[in-house]
Amino acid sequence: MKKNSLFIALFAALATLSLACSNGSGESTTPMVASSADIKPALQSMTADGLLQHTKVLSSDEYEGRAPGTKGEELTVSYLTEQFKRLGLKPGNPDGTYTQKVPLVGFKAESSASFNAAGKKMDLEFPNDYVAVSRRFIPEVKVENSDIVFVGYGVVAPEYGWNDYKDVDVKGKTIVMLVNDPAIPDPNDPSKLDEKMFKGQAMTYYGRWTYKYEIASEKGAAAAIIVHETGPAGYPYEVVSGSFGRENFDIQTPDKNMNRVAVESWITLDQAKRLFSASGKDFDSLKKEALKKDFKPVALGATASFNVKNTLREVASQNVAAKLEGADPKLKDEYVIYTAHWDHLGRDEKLTGDQIFNGALDNASGTAGLLMLAEAYTKLKPPPSRSILFLAVTAEEKGLLGAKFYANNPLYPLERTLANINMDGVNQWGRTKDMVVIGYGNSTLDDILEKAAKGQGRTLAPDAEPEKGFFYRSDHFEFAKQGVPALYTDSGVNYIDKPAGYGQQKRDEYTTRDYHKVSDEIKNDWDLGGAVEDLQLLFEVGYQVASGDKYPEWKPGTEFKAKREEMLKGIQ
């Protein structure tokens, strides 16, 4: 790697950059000038060898796949804590420890389900026809003869003038919803989607299955059913049935999640059409009607019954947190948070041969990147004005639960948290000319990253598959959901000295061969030079935010802008 030219370009850019510190109201304090002497030791401390060594430890067989509540968690939390202490970082928890307890519940469901339409009972076969779970932490949940209502996409989006529940009370009823966002055609070109409605081709949070169950809970529904369709879902039904058919996890709550919709279910498209037909309705026609703003829920004149039996167990897990205190007495109580999830899938003793899901890329590598960034910040003399929190979260693979717990129980106020920068896997195939931003254009953090990338002679690229909703599938989203501007990047695809298409080829190979498989291990062809350059960019973004004169902002049209603006009213 030609590091010298990279450093010269980056330092030249930074040497001319004046970064003024401020409080939340925009009141300036003493300007701070970033020079090459300030950050050179920090950038140089991040190396491919260091990144590889941390990844080797965390993805070793000894760590048994780093599943929450196992020996693997104990070893991982111990290793991360030791590394943070070695770097001289302060405990990230105000109680004086390096951990935040995350109380989880594991639950595995056995269920039965049936519909009754026109006086005829339709028994459903698990998991071929449907899957169902209850996130209420009680041994058994029953929904009996609940009226079924089709609610289109199940979306309430005031900013788009959209309400799929208008004039209908679904409390105590079973609602059936379509997957993804409403796919509204462009009035000027019906072959395309309307970019002014639900971001066109890109998925918004309203299209995410988690949102649909959340709104069902708010509306008081007894059960919520999503109709699976591979195209708009972005994955086959087997992904759903495989996930819902195993033990799942959620966060312990005082009310045992009794405020959640009692049953969360998916059904296949064939079974949905069968139900609608038996109810005297045409599924395809109603699906078209659901694309109109004036759509109203349709009672099917049928009922649903579910019986879900839960096997429950409590799991005590932990986030790991370390802090670099800011240098400015007026600003050190404001934070930039770097995150990476330390967990993976553990081991499966039912397998013959290799049983350990090592999760080398996902996400031992991202956790190693977090340690590299932590070390880099300790090289700064002085530190940035604001504090930096390095947060390794648990149970991402179980539904972003560690990040969700922190976002709902923050160690430091979210209104004083300027940004979250998240890492979920690093680039293991060499240097690139670009860097992919998941959710590109959502916040002003992208603008800071773009300027930093120019210093490396690189460009930014948006996610090539925005319809799959990757922005909502990693830990940063739990911060975004609470209003905190979040940055989530992915490896570039335009590799230096590699043929066109090489990046997509390697990405597809990983997805097919290694993603969530026991084969996700360190490979002989790994080249972490590109990962180091990516980390240097993430360092610069965090450094500028922590030293700058302005809070990052969500851009107009994002789902999170209003919540952030409301959050900041109290401090401005």
N, C-alpha and C positions, 0 to 999 in steps of 0.2 A: 504494500500500500504506500502511495506517495503522500505520507502524512505532512511533510514539510510545507508543500504547496497548499494543502488544506488549512493548516494552522495560520500561514501567512495571510491567506485571504480572509479567514475568519477574524483574526486579530485586527487586521486593517479595518474591517467593518466595525468591530466593537470599539476600537480606539477612538472613533469619531462619534460614538454614541453617548449622549448625555442622558442619564437616567435620573429623574427627579423623584424623590420619595414623597408620599402624601398620606394623609389619613383618608377615611372613607368619604369625607365631604369634599375632597379634592384640594385641601389646603396643603401647599407645598412646604417641605422642610428643606434641609440642606441638599443641594444637588450632589449626585454621585456619578462619577465618570468611570465607566468600565474601560480598562486598558488591557493590553495583551499580558502585562505583568500580573494583573489581577487574576485572570482566569486560565492562563497557560498551564500552571501546575494542575488545576482541576481537570482540564481537558486531557492532558497527557496521562493522568492517573487511570483513565478508562482504557483498558487494553483487551484485545481478543483473548489473550491467555488468561487474564483474570476472570473474564466472563465465562470462559470454558471451565475453569476450575470450580467456580461456584456451581455451575450447571451439573458438572460431574458428581459433586457431592449430593446435591438435592435430588438428582434423578438416579442415584445408585440403588441397587437392589436392597441395600440395607434400609433404605427409607420406605420400602414397600409401597410405593405409589402415592404416598402422602395423603391418604384419605383422612378426613376429619374423624376424631375420636379413636384413633388407632396409635400404635407405636410409631407409625410414620409421622403423625402429627407431633408427638412428643419430641422426636428427633429434629424435625423441621423447626419447631418453635425454639428449641434449644440452640440450634445452629444460628438462626437469624438473630436471636438475642445476643449470643456470643460475638457475632460479627459487629453488631451495632455498638456493643460495649467496647470492642477492640478499637473501633473508630473514634471513640470518645464522645459519641452522641448521647444526649440525655434521654432518659426514659420518656416515651411518647405519651404515656398515660399520666395525667396530673396526680394520680395516687402514688406515683413514684416507681411504677413498674413499666416493663416494656410490653405488656400484653393488655388486651381488652377482652374480657370474657364474653363469648358469644353462645348463649344457651340455645341449643337446637333440639328438635324432635325428629326422630326418624319414624316414618310411617309407611307401611305396606298394606295395600288394599286388596281385599277380595270382594267382588261385587257381582250383582245380578241386575238386569235391567229389562224393561219391557215397555212397549207402547200399546195403547188401546185406541183403535180408530174404527168408527162405524160399527161398534160392537164386537170387533174382532181383536184378539190379543196378538201382538207381535213380539215374540221373545227375541232378544238380542244375544248373540254369542260373543263372549269375551275371549281374546281381544280382536277377533276377526271383524266384528261388526262395530264395536265400540270399545272405549276405555273410560273408566271413571275412577276418581279419587275423591276423598273428602279431606280437606285441610283442617277440619275441626278435630281437635285432639281428644276425641271420645271414642270408645270401642266400637260403636255402631251408629250409623246414620240411615234413616229411612225417609224416602219421599214417596208418598202413596197417592196415586190417581191425581197428579198435579196437572192442571190445564196447560196445554202447550201453546205458546205464542211465538210466531216468527217475527223477529225484530230486525230483519235486514242485516246490516253489518254491526248492529249493537253499539253504535257510536253516538256520543254527545260531544260535539265540537263547536262551541259558540263562535269561534273565530271564522268558521266556514259556514255559519248559519245552518248547522246540521244537528238534527235531533231525531234519532231512530225510535225514541220512546214516546213521542208526542201523543198526548191525550189518552194514554193507556197506563193503568197501574198494573205492574207485573209482580207485585208483592205476593209471595207464596206460589208463584207459577213457575213453570219450566220454560225457559226461553231458548230458542234456536237461532244461532247467528252464523253468518258467513265469515270466512277467514279473510284476513288482510283488510286494507282500506277500501272504501268505495272507489271503484275504477271508473272515474268520470271521463267520458270522451271529450276531447278538445272540440268545442263547437265549430272551430274553423277547419279542423282536420280530424275527422272521426277515427282515423287510423292511429292517432296518438292520444295520450292522456292529457287532461287539462292540468297544466303546471300550477294553476291558481287554486286547485282543489286537491288537498291532501298530497301536495308536492309531486303530483304527476306519477311517474313511474316509481319514485322513491317511496319507501314505506315510512309512515309516521308512527308514533306510538299508538295511535288509535287502531292500527292494523295488527298490533302485536297481541298474541293470545293472552298474555298476562293482563293487559288492559281490559280485555273483554270479560274476564272473570272478576276484575276489580269493579267495573261498572255494574255488573250483575249483582255483586254484593251490595253496592250502594243503593240499588233499586229494590233490594229485598227479595230477589228471586229465590225460589227454593232450589232450583237446579239450572245450570247453564251448559248448553251443548253447542260446540263449534262444529260446523260441517267441514270436514277435511277435503281439500282439493289440492293436488300436488303442485299445480302451476302457481297459483297465488300464495300457497304456503311456502314454497321454495324447498320443500323436502317431502319425501314419500310418506305414506301413512305408517310404514314400519318404524320410522323414527319416533312417531308419537306413541305407537303401541309398545315399543321397546322401552321408552322412558317411563310411561305411566304403569307399565307392568312390573317395575322393580321397586325397591325401597326408595322413597323420596324423603326430602328433608324440608323443614321450615323452621322459622324462629319461634321459640317458646314465647307465649304471650299470657298475661294474667287471666284473660278470659278464654283461654284455650282455643283461640281463633273462632269463637262462636259468632263473631260478626261477619265471617266469610260465608259466601254462598255455600249451602250444605253439600252440593255435589258439583264437581267440575268434570265435564265429559267432552269427548270427541266422538263423532260418528263418521262412518265412511259416506262418501257421496252416494253410493248405491242405496244405502239404508235411509239416507235423507230423502231421496227420490221416492223410495218405497213408502215412507211415512206420509209424505205429501200426497202421493197418489191415493193412498188408502183414505186420506182425509178429504178427497175430492178437490185437491189443489194441484196446480202444475208448478213444480219446483223452478223450472227454467223461466217461466213467466214472472213468478214472484221475485226471482233473482234480478231480472231486468227492472222491475218496479222499484227494487231497493236502491237503484242508482239515482233516484229522483229525490230532491229535497223535500217534496211534499209526501213522501212515503210515510204510511202509518202502519204500526204493528198489525199483524193479521192473526187472529185466533184460528187455529187449525181444527177446532172441534174434536181434538184428541187429547189423551192424557198420557202421562209418563209416570213410571214407578221405578225407583232405584232402592237397592239395599247394599250399603257399603260397610264392610267390617274391617276395622283397622287393627293392625298389629303395631304397637307403639313402643318406642324406647327413647329415653333422654340421652342426648349427646352433649357433653361439655367441650366446646371448641374455643379457639382463641384467634383474634387478630393480633399481629405483632406490630408495634409502633415505636419509632425513635424520632427524636426531635433535634434539629439544629436551630438554636435560638437566634433570632434576628439581632442585628447590631444596633438598630435604632430603638431607643427606649419608648418612643411614641408609637412605633409600628410593629414591635416584636409580638404583639398579641394578635396580629393578622397572619394568615397562613397560606402557603401553597402546599398542596398535598400530592405526592407521587404515590401511585398504587400499583400493585401487582398481586395476583392471587397465588398463594403458595400451594394450594391443594390440587390434587388430581384424583384419579378414580380408584386408587388402592390396589388390591389384589383380588383375584377371583379364583378360589380354590377348586372350583368346578372344572377349570380348564386343565387340559393335559399339556405337559411341557411348560412353557413360560406362563406364569400366572400373574406377573407384576406389570401393571400399567405405569411405567416409569415416568411418563409425561415430561420427557426431556425438553421438547419445544414448548409444550403446553403444560405447565407454565414455569418449569424450572428455569428456563432461559429468561423469562420476564422477571422472575424473582431475583435471578443473578444480576439482571440489568438494574433492578432497584438497589441492590447492594453496591454496584459500581457507581451509580449516581450519588448514593449516600457518601461513599468515600470521596468522590470528586468535590462535593460541597465542603467537606472538612478541610480541603486544601485552600479554600478561599481565605484571604487575610486582607480586610476583615470579611466576615460573613455578609450576606445581603441584609438589607434593612429589615425585611420581614422574616418570620420563622418558616422553616421547611419541615414538614412532617412526612416521614417515610413509612408507609402503611402497607404491610403484607397481609392481605385479607384471606379469610377462610371461606370454604364452601361456595366458591364461584360455580363449580361444576354442579352444585345442587340447586342453583337458581340465584346466583349473585348474593347469597345470604350474608356473608361477612360484610360486604360493602353496604348492603341494605341495612344491616344492624348498625353500622357506624353512622350512616346517613340519618337514621332515626334516633340514634343515641350518640351524637358527636362528642368527641373529647374536647373539641374547641368549637365555638359557635360557627354555624354555616354562614351567617351573615358577615363574619370576619374571615371566611375562607374565600380567597380570590379565585382559585382555580384548582381543578383536579387534572392531573396528567397520568394516564393509565398505560400500562404495558401488559400485553397478553400475547406472548411469543415474540421472538426477535428474528431478524433476517439472518439465516444461516447459510446463504449461498453466495455471498460476496457483495461487492460494492455496486450501488445502483446510481443512475442519473436522476432518479426521482424518489419520492416518498409518498405513499398513499395515506390520505386522511379519511378515516371513516366518519361520515357526516360532514364532509367538506362544505364550508360556507356557513356553518351553524353559529360560530362565535368569532370574536376578534382575536382569539388565540391563534386561529389559522393565519391571520395577517402577520403576527409576530413570527410564527414558524416559517412563513413564506420568505420573510426578509432574512432569517437565519439561514434558510436553505440556499438562498442566492449567494451567501458568503461561502458556501461549499460548491458553488457552481451547479446546484441542483434545482429541480422544480418540484412542485406538489401536484399530485393527481388525485382525483376523487375516486371513491370506491366504484369499481366497474359493475357491481351488482347491488345497487341501492335498494332494489325491490325485496331483497332478502333480510333487510332490517338488521344488519350487523351492528349498527350503532346501539341497538337496544339489547345486545347480547353479551356485554362485558361490564366489568365493575364500574366504570366511569358513569354508566347510565344511572345508577342509583344516586350519584351526586347531581347529575343533570336533572333528574326527576324532582329533586328538592330545590332546583334553581341555580346550583353552582355551575358556572361555565366549565366545560370538560373537553379535554383533547384526547383523542384516541387515534393512534396512527398504526399503519401496517407497513410491511415491507414494500419497497418499490418493485416495479415489474420490468423496468428497462435496465438490464444489467450491463455493466461495463465489460467490454471484450467478450460478450456472449452474443450468440445469434438472436435475431428477433424471435419472440415467443418463448425464449428460455425461461423467463420468470413465471409465465402462466403454466408452462409445462411442469416446472418444479412444484408450483403450488398445487396443481391438480394431482401430481404424484403423491404429495404429502397427504392431501385430503383422502385419496383413495386407499393408500397403503398404510398410513400411520396414524391419522387423526383418531383419537380415542381408541387406539389399539395398543396391544402390548409392544408393538414394534416402534413406538415413539421413543426412540433411544438416540443417543449421540451417534452420528454417522461419520465415517471416515472422510466424506467429502465436504464436511462443514467448513465454511470460511466465514468467520465472524467479523471480518474487517468492515463489512457494510453495517453490521449491527452496532459497532463502535461509533461509526459516523452518525447513525440514527440517534444513539444515546447522547452524543454531543449536541445534536439539535434540540433534543428534549431538555437537556441541561440548560441551554441558552434560553429557551422559552421560559422555564421556571425561574431562571435567574433574572430575566428582564421583568417578569411580573412581580417578583419579590422585591425588586429594586425600583420599580417604576412609579409613575405619578398618576396612574389611572387603573381602576378596577377593570378587568376584562368584562365584556358584555356579550349577551346573546344578540344575534342579528335579527332584524324584523322578520316575522313569519315563523320563527321557531316556537315549538310548544312550550318552552321553558322560560321565555322572556318575561311574561307577565308575573310569574311567581318570583323571579329574581328581583324585579323592580319593586314588587310589594315588600319583599324581604328587606331591601336596602332602605326603605323609607324611614325606618327608625333610626338609622345611623347617619343620614345625610341632612 
